[in-house]
Amino acid sequence: MTIQQYITNLNQRYKLGNATEHTFRGDLQTLIESLVPEIRATNEPKRQSCGAPDYILTKKDIPIGFIEAKDIGDKDLAGIKKTGNKEQFDRYKASLNNLFFTDYLDFHLYRDGQLITK
């Protein structure tokens, strides 16, 4: 899958008007595995001690990262609002050393709890 195909798929699903954050998970998994074939993106992996991130990224069966996905247009992708994602994001950043937060369009990469890029 190309990035353009990914965006087209998201747009088509979003336009239906009944999509949730779970609707787009297969598209993100396919995109990751298409762009980086040596990486496996597992949707809904086993719980971690800090909670249940939406994906685990593995390379040769070794966990190398996690993804927490929110719905498209999520207003707290930075995880700063107490009524938003703050508690969950703080927990994940403290426990998972290589972590993406995304709304399927914007991606924030944290390494060892620090924002690396978005």
ABEGO torsion letter per residue (X at the ends): XBAAAAAAAAAAAAAAGABBAAAAAAAAAAAAAAABAABBBBBGBBBBAAEBBABBBBBGGBBAEBBBBBBBGBAAAAGABAABAAAAAAAAAAABABBBBBAGABBBBBBGGBBABX
